Amino acid sequence: MDDNSGNAVLDMSIQGMSCTACAARIEKAIGKLDGVSGISVHYAAKSGSVQYAPGRVSPNRIMERIGELGFQAFPYGNEKNVDETSALRLRFVISLLLTLPLLGAMVHHYDWLRGVPVPGFLQDPMLQFVLAAIVQFGLGMPFYFGAYYALRERTANMDVLVVLGTTAAFAYSYFAMLTSQPLYFETSAVVITAILLGKWLESAASERAMRESDGFASLLLKEAVVVRGGLQQSVPVQMVRTGETVIAQPKLPIPVDGIILSGHAEVDESFLTGESMPAVKGPGDVVYAGTVPAGGILAIQVQTPSSDTMLSRIAVLTRQAQSTKSSIGRKVDRLAAVFVPVMIGMSCLTLLIWLLVLEPGDVGTASVHALAVLLAACPCALGLAAPISLVLASGKLARRGIVLKEAGTLEGLAQLDTIMLDKTGTLTEGKPVLSEMISIAPASPSMLLRLAAAVEQDSSHPYARTIVDEAKRKGLVIPLAEGFRSTPGKGVEAAVDGQLIAIGSAKLITDREWQITHAVSAFAQRMEDTGSTVLYIFTDGRCSGAFALNDPVKRTSSEAVRMLREEGVQVLLVTGDHPAAARGAALAAGIERVEASMLPEDKAAFVRKLQAEGRQVGMAGDGWNDAPAIAAADVGIAMGNGTEVALAAGHVVLLRPRLTGISDALRISKLTVRNIRQNLAFAFVYNAVVIPFAAFGGLEPWMAGTAMAFSSVSVVGNSLRLNGQMRRALKRSD
């Protein structure tokens, strides 16, 4: 797919990463390729996203370079069926079975275990050597490969720590075997077994998190039943063409976006709208891929290609958000990049302190404690602190129709203290009705409506659609307009039947220095006093009349405003409408502060003014005139019923055009940021406590390795707690 800059985007699944340092290594290497403008790799999600110039570098070259680093990359959706979790489980079980006999040798290292009976054959040095060697160089070989590829790129990762630590322990025991000293073969074997257990549990938890974050895959059908030549045939969804007729079966997801030609059914649209009650659909109604009908068979005319369905777009946006990194994640990545080299230095320092100061000349004791430092260090706990929580949160929001474009948006949402709302289509239904109109002779009401509809038929604004629909309802023949021109926030104009017709707000009239007749002025005053919006129409610069339109406030808007206030957020209404109409809508929604008659540039300037006062500002809107303010805000929120420009400018897209989605997003963001901070605190405390403890002899190497393995599992487990917290928080708006 392509991004807005003309670059292509390659979404990949990446297999073989052992820690966040691996992800950083891939980012560094791929970022150096000519033509690559951006890359983000997620260790927890086992995924990556690359922005590249197609004429300068190819997807194959990018994935080939990743292969040179020791990993496997596949285009998203085409990954090989490699179950890393099952493979880790198998390695752990075999390693455990081979390590258990070695544990018998431990009884001779501890006085309190000397009474435990141990079969004599388990004390055989050669048996211990063989078992430990199989664990070290057989089951542990992937660690060696990972370390080799990392060192070849002049970097270090968790594999380097594991290889250095366990190889040193194994080599020390081998030397002890040759010199008839006490053996410690169990140390390296227990450490590798513990690390494999930790990696297995971590992988299983991460896999569960990814499943829970993305429920869209199960809704995507691979085949569809198409009517061709009067016969029904099953074809791959990618082969279905726009305009064809697809047959949807009950209780199976609809494979395409389209319009029902025949049939009636109750359709479950909960993944898209969040509504638990099914919607009754019949001929002429729009249905979406992934929604599930119950009842009759539906014949559907395909409206979009399979790659451009609403479900596909949600899945792509969610996947891209999960592939990006928050500011917290980027800071942690920078820390993780130096973590391993620093820990190697700490281990060497520990060796020297014990060898020269604490136990001078005792190489064995110094080596054991230096080894414990290597094995206690855990970069994975740090690296997993943010990604899994962000993945879970973005997936949860997406299933409620709240799509984030990047992971950092969650941090921005959690910091918001001010929300600006547009009026039409955001606070209101966006389905205005033409309540009254006035015409000035020689123009008649029908003539005026006909001319206005001709100009407005090229506009996407809700008011324009209302005028066009009213003209069609009255059976008027709408002429063609030429030279259509739009001035955002003011109005539109075009040539119709040789006359220049202009329709817009009082600001357009003021700019052109046109005069409004007394009758039209009185009509406008009366309508605006009742909360209506007035649009004036001019013919060749002469006032011909005006239209009064009413747009009711959404039923959910007042509830959304109340919920935002409970979150400590100030809500403002910022609109281009007349002050009277704006105040009426604000009163109905419970908003106290109103900024009316605002042009698009005024809205953007107002955002910057609030930011200059130290506020964190969110802007929600749905139209062309909202796009500058949405782009300028700390968090731009685009309503899903809005224009493509607004959707492109927003950081958050509300597919369900209800403002309660904003309060949902705020609550989830705060829970997520809190969860990430808990994870980071645990990871820092673990390393700050355990590493010095290991350095001063408080931990045996096997204990240190076991602690390291379970520290990352603990972080993942805390991240998974976020699911329950989010579920409880979202019940308030259900």
SVG drawing of the C-alpha trace seen along z (x, -y; Angstrom):
<svg xmlns="http://www.w3.org/2000/svg" viewBox="-42 -47 88 92">
<polyline fill="none" stroke="black" stroke-width="0.4" points="0.0,0.0 1.0,-3.7 1.2,-6.4 0.3,-10.0 3.8,-11.1 3.9,-8.8 6.2,-6.2 5.1,-2.6 4.6,-0.9 5.7,2.7 4.0,4.5 5.9,7.6 5.9,10.5 9.4,11.1 10.4,14.3 13.5,15.1 13.8,12.1 14.8,12.9 14.7,9.5 14.2,5.8 17.8,5.4 17.0,7.6 14.3,5.2 16.7,2.2 19.3,4.0 16.8,4.6 15.7,0.9 19.3,-0.3 20.3,1.9 17.2,1.4 17.2,-2.3 20.6,-2.6 19.2,-1.1 18.9,-3.6 15.3,-4.5 14.1,-3.6 12.5,-6.7 11.2,-5.1 11.0,-1.8 9.4,-0.6 10.0,3.0 8.0,4.4 9.6,7.3 6.4,8.1 4.2,8.1 6.9,9.8 6.1,7.3 7.6,4.4 6.5,1.6 8.8,-0.1 8.3,-3.2 10.3,-3.1 10.7,-4.6 9.7,-1.9 12.1,-3.1 15.1,-2.9 14.6,0.2 12.3,3.3 10.4,5.2 12.4,8.3 15.7,6.4 14.4,5.2 13.3,8.8 16.6,10.2 18.6,7.7 16.6,8.8 17.5,12.4 21.2,11.4 20.7,10.2 19.6,13.7 15.8,13.3 13.0,14.3 10.7,11.6 7.5,12.2 4.9,9.8 2.0,9.5 -0.5,12.3 2.0,14.5 4.1,15.6 5.2,19.2 3.2,21.3 6.0,21.3 4.6,21.8 7.4,20.2 5.5,20.8 5.2,24.6 8.9,24.8 10.0,23.1 7.8,25.4 9.3,28.5 12.9,27.1 12.0,26.4 10.6,29.9 13.6,31.7 16.0,29.3 14.1,30.0 14.3,33.7 18.0,33.5 18.6,31.1 16.8,33.0 19.5,35.6 22.1,32.9 20.3,31.4 21.4,34.4 24.9,33.0 23.7,29.9 23.3,31.7 27.1,31.7 27.3,27.9 24.9,27.1 25.3,28.5 21.6,28.5 21.1,30.8 23.7,33.4 21.2,35.7 19.3,36.2 20.0,39.6 21.3,39.4 21.9,42.4 25.6,42.9 25.5,43.0 24.3,39.3 27.6,38.3 29.5,39.7 31.4,36.7 31.1,38.0 27.3,38.4 27.0,34.9 29.3,33.6 27.2,35.3 23.8,34.1 25.0,30.5 26.7,30.5 23.4,31.5 21.5,28.7 24.3,26.1 25.1,26.8 22.0,28.5 19.0,26.9 20.9,23.7 22.3,23.4 19.7,20.8 21.2,18.5 24.6,18.9 23.2,18.1 21.5,15.0 24.7,13.9 26.8,14.4 24.5,12.3 24.4,9.6 28.1,9.4 28.6,9.5 26.6,6.3 28.7,4.9 25.8,4.9 24.7,7.0 21.5,8.6 20.1,10.9 21.6,13.9 25.1,12.5 24.5,12.3 23.1,15.9 25.9,17.3 28.7,15.5 27.2,16.6 26.3,20.2 29.4,20.9 31.6,19.6 29.8,21.8 30.1,24.8 33.8,24.2 34.5,23.7 32.9,27.1 34.8,28.8 38.0,27.4 37.0,28.6 36.3,32.1 39.8,32.3 41.4,31.2 39.1,33.4 37.5,30.4 33.7,30.1 31.5,29.8 29.0,27.2 27.5,28.5 24.0,28.1 24.6,24.3 24.6,23.8 21.9,26.4 19.5,24.9 20.0,21.4 19.2,22.4 16.2,24.4 15.0,21.5 15.5,19.1 13.6,21.4 10.8,21.6 10.6,17.8 10.8,17.4 8.0,19.9 5.8,18.3 6.6,14.9 5.8,16.0 2.5,17.6 1.4,14.5 2.5,12.2 0.6,14.5 -2.5,14.3 -2.2,10.5 -1.9,10.3 -5.0,12.5 -7.0,10.4 -5.8,7.2 -6.9,8.2 -10.3,9.8 -10.5,8.7 -8.7,11.7 -11.5,14.1 -14.0,11.8 -12.1,11.8 -13.4,14.5 -11.0,16.0 -13.8,16.9 -17.1,15.4 -20.1,16.8 -20.5,14.7 -23.2,14.8 -21.6,15.1 -23.5,16.1 -26.6,16.8 -24.7,19.4 -23.3,19.2 -19.6,20.0 -17.1,19.7 -14.1,17.6 -11.3,16.0 -12.4,12.7 -9.6,10.9 -11.1,11.9 -14.5,10.4 -15.0,7.3 -16.9,4.1 -20.5,4.3 -20.8,8.0 -23.4,9.7 -22.3,11.7 -24.5,14.1 -24.2,13.8 -25.2,16.8 -26.7,16.5 -24.4,16.7 -21.3,16.2 -19.4,12.9 -20.3,10.9 -17.3,10.9 -17.7,7.5 -18.9,3.9 -22.0,3.4 -25.7,2.6 -28.4,5.2 -30.2,6.1 -32.6,8.6 -33.3,10.3 -33.8,9.2 -31.7,10.0 -30.7,8.8 -27.1,7.9 -24.6,7.9 -22.5,4.8 -21.0,4.7 -17.4,4.8 -18.0,1.6 -20.5,-0.3 -20.1,1.2 -23.9,1.7 -24.9,5.0 -28.3,5.0 -28.4,6.2 -29.5,3.8 -32.4,4.8 -31.3,4.6 -33.1,4.8 -32.9,3.9 -31.1,0.6 -29.3,0.7 -25.5,0.7 -23.7,3.6 -20.0,4.1 -17.5,6.9 -17.2,8.7 -20.7,8.0 -22.7,11.1 -26.3,11.6 -28.9,13.7 -32.0,14.8 -32.4,14.8 -29.9,15.0 -28.7,11.6 -27.8,10.7 -25.3,7.9 -23.9,5.6 -20.2,5.1 -19.2,1.4 -15.5,1.6 -12.6,4.0 -11.7,6.4 -8.6,4.5 -10.6,1.3 -13.4,2.6 -14.1,0.8 -12.9,4.0 -9.6,4.0 -9.0,0.4 -9.6,0.8 -7.3,3.8 -4.5,1.9 -4.8,-1.2 -4.8,0.9 -1.8,3.0 0.1,-0.2 -0.7,-1.7 0.6,1.4 3.8,1.2 4.6,-2.3 6.2,-3.3 5.2,-5.7 7.7,-8.2 8.0,-6.0 8.8,-3.0 11.5,-5.0 13.1,-6.1 13.2,-2.5 14.6,-1.3 17.5,-3.8 18.1,-2.5 17.9,1.1 20.5,0.4 23.2,-0.3 21.9,2.1 23.7,5.3 27.2,3.6 26.8,1.9 25.9,5.3 28.9,6.9 31.0,4.1 29.3,4.6 30.2,8.3 33.8,7.6 33.9,5.1 32.4,7.7 35.1,10.1 37.9,7.6 36.4,6.5 36.1,10.1 39.5,11.1 41.4,8.1 39.6,6.9 36.9,9.2 38.5,12.7 42.0,11.9 43.2,14.7 40.1,16.8 39.3,17.1 36.4,19.6 34.4,17.4 35.0,14.3 33.9,16.0 30.7,17.4 29.6,13.9 30.5,12.3 28.5,15.0 25.5,14.3 25.6,10.6 25.5,11.6 22.6,13.9 20.6,11.6 20.5,8.7 17.2,8.6 16.7,6.2 13.5,8.0 11.5,6.8 12.3,3.2 11.6,3.8 8.2,5.4 7.0,2.7 5.3,0.7 4.6,2.7 2.2,5.3 0.1,2.8 -0.1,0.5 -1.1,3.5 -3.9,4.5 -5.2,1.0 -5.2,0.2 -7.0,3.5 -9.6,3.0 -10.4,-0.5 -10.5,0.7 -13.1,3.2 -15.2,0.3 -14.8,-1.7 -12.0,-3.9 -9.0,-3.5 -5.6,-5.0 -3.1,-5.8 0.0,-5.5 0.8,-4.2 2.0,-7.5 -1.6,-8.8 -2.5,-6.9 0.1,-9.0 -1.3,-12.2 -4.9,-11.2 -3.9,-10.6 -2.5,-14.1 -5.5,-16.0 -7.1,-18.7 -9.1,-20.5 -11.4,-19.2 -12.6,-21.4 -15.7,-20.2 -17.0,-21.2 -20.7,-21.6 -22.2,-20.2 -21.8,-16.5 -19.7,-16.3 -21.9,-17.6 -25.0,-17.5 -26.5,-14.7 -25.0,-16.2 -28.4,-15.6 -30.0,-19.1 -33.5,-19.8 -34.5,-22.8 -37.1,-24.4 -37.9,-27.7 -36.7,-29.8 -37.4,-33.3 -37.1,-34.4 -37.0,-37.9 -38.8,-38.7 -38.4,-38.0 -37.1,-34.7 -39.7,-32.2 -39.0,-29.7 -38.8,-26.8 -36.4,-28.8 -34.2,-29.7 -34.1,-26.1 -33.3,-24.9 -30.4,-27.3 -29.0,-26.6 -29.1,-22.8 -27.2,-23.3 -24.4,-25.0 -24.4,-22.8 -24.5,-19.4 -20.7,-19.5 -20.2,-20.2 -20.0,-17.5 -21.1,-19.7 -24.2,-18.4 -26.0,-21.7 -25.3,-21.3 -26.7,-17.8 -29.9,-19.0 -30.6,-21.6 -29.9,-19.2 -32.1,-16.5 -34.9,-19.0 -34.8,-20.0 -35.0,-16.4 -37.8,-15.7 -39.8,-18.4 -39.1,-17.0 -37.1,-20.0 -34.8,-19.6 -31.4,-20.6 -29.3,-22.3 -25.5,-21.9 -23.2,-24.3 -19.8,-25.5 -16.8,-26.9 -17.6,-25.6 -15.5,-27.3 -15.5,-26.7 -14.3,-29.1 -14.0,-26.9 -16.0,-28.4 -17.7,-30.9 -19.6,-29.4 -19.6,-28.2 -20.3,-29.8 -20.7,-28.7 -22.2,-29.8 -25.8,-28.5 -27.8,-29.4 -25.4,-32.2 -25.7,-33.7 -23.2,-33.7 -24.9,-32.1 -23.3,-32.4 -24.5,-30.6 -22.9,-31.1 -22.8,-32.6 -22.7,-36.3 -18.9,-36.2 -19.0,-35.5 -21.4,-38.4 -19.2,-40.7 -16.1,-39.7 -17.8,-40.6 -19.4,-43.8 -22.8,-42.7 -26.0,-44.1 -28.7,-42.0 -32.3,-43.2 -34.3,-44.3 -36.7,-41.4 -33.9,-38.8 -32.2,-40.4 -35.4,-40.3 -35.9,-36.6 -32.3,-35.8 -32.6,-37.5 -35.8,-35.6 -34.4,-32.2 -31.1,-32.7 -32.9,-33.6 -34.5,-30.1 -31.1,-28.4 -31.3,-27.9 -28.4,-28.3 -29.0,-30.8 -27.4,-30.5 -27.8,-33.5 -28.1,-33.2 -27.0,-35.9 -27.5,-36.1 -24.9,-38.2 -24.2,-40.0 -27.9,-40.7 -29.6,-39.2 -32.2,-36.6 -33.2,-35.0 -32.0,-32.8 -32.4,-29.3 -32.9,-28.4 -31.6,-24.9 -31.9,-23.1 -29.5,-20.3 -30.4,-18.6 -27.8,-17.8 -27.0,-14.0 -28.7,-12.2 -25.4,-11.0 -23.6,-14.3 -24.7,-15.6 -23.7,-12.3 -20.3,-12.5 -19.8,-16.0 -20.7,-14.9 -18.3,-12.0 -15.5,-14.2 -16.0,-16.6 -15.7,-13.7 -12.3,-12.9 -11.3,-16.5 -11.4,-17.8 -12.8,-21.2 -15.1,-21.0 -15.4,-23.9 -17.7,-24.3 -15.7,-25.9 -17.8,-26.4 -18.2,-28.6 -21.9,-28.9 -23.7,-32.0 -23.4,-32.7 -27.1,-32.1 -27.1,-28.7 -23.9,-27.8 -25.2,-28.8 -28.4,-26.8 -26.4,-23.6 -24.0,-24.2 -26.9,-24.6 -28.5,-21.4 -25.2,-19.5 -24.2,-21.1 -21.2,-23.1 -20.5,-26.4 -17.8,-28.0 -18.6,-28.7 -16.4,-30.2 -18.6,-31.0 -18.2,-32.4 -14.8,-30.8 -13.1,-30.3 -10.8,-27.2 -7.7,-29.3 -9.3,-30.8 -9.9,-27.3 -6.3,-26.4 -5.1,-29.7 -7.3,-29.1 -5.7,-25.6 -2.3,-27.2 -3.5,-29.9 -4.7,-27.3 -1.4,-25.4 0.6,-28.6 -1.3,-28.8 0.1,-25.4 -3.0,-23.3 -3.0,-19.9 -5.7,-20.2 -7.8,-17.7 -9.9,-18.7 -12.8,-16.7 -14.4,-17.4 -15.6,-16.0 -15.2,-18.5 -12.7,-20.3 -13.0,-23.4 -11.9,-21.3 -8.8,-19.7 -6.3,-22.6 -7.4,-22.5 -7.4,-18.7 -3.8,-18.7 -2.7,-21.5 -4.1,-19.8 -2.0,-17.6 -4.6,-14.9 -6.8,-15.3 -10.0,-13.3 -11.8,-12.7 -15.4,-11.6 -15.9,-8.6 -18.8,-10.2 -16.5,-13.0 -14.5,-14.0 -11.3,-12.2 -9.3,-15.3 -10.5,-15.3 -9.8,-11.5 -6.3,-12.0 -5.5,-14.8 -6.8,-13.0 -4.7,-11.0 -7.8,-9.1 -10.7,-8.1 -14.2,-7.5 -15.8,-5.0 -18.9,-5.3 -19.7,-9.0 -20.5,-9.3 -18.6,-11.6 -18.8,-9.0 -15.9,-7.4 -13.6,-10.2 -14.3,-9.6 -13.8,-5.8 -10.4,-6.6 -9.4,-8.9 -10.2,-6.3 -8.3,-3.5 -5.3,-5.8 -5.0,-6.7 -5.2,-3.0 -2.7,-2.0 -0.1,-4.7 -0.5,-3.7 0.0,-0.1 3.2,-0.9 4.5,-3.0 3.9,0.0 5.8,2.3 8.7,-0.2 8.9,-0.6 9.0,3.2 11.7,3.6 13.9,0.8 13.4,2.1 14.2,5.6 17.5,4.7 18.4,2.1 18.0,4.7 18.9,8.1 22.1,7.0 23.9,5.6 22.6,8.5 24.1,10.9 27.3,8.9 27.9,9.2 27.3,12.9 23.6,13.0 22.6,15.2 23.9,18.4 24.2,18.2 21.2,20.5 19.1,18.4 20.1,15.3 19.2,16.9 15.8,18.1 15.0,14.6 15.9,13.0 13.6,15.4 10.6,14.7 11.1,10.9 9.9,10.6 7.0,13.0 5.9,10.8 5.8,7.7 3.8,9.5 1.4,10.8 0.9,7.3 0.2,6.1 -2.5,8.8 -4.2,7.4 -5.0,4.4 -7.7,6.3 -9.9,6.7 -9.3,3.0 -10.3,1.8 -13.4,4.0 -14.6,2.6 -13.9,-1.0 -15.8,-0.6 -19.0,0.7 -19.8,-2.9 -20.6,-3.9 -22.3,-0.7"/>
</svg>
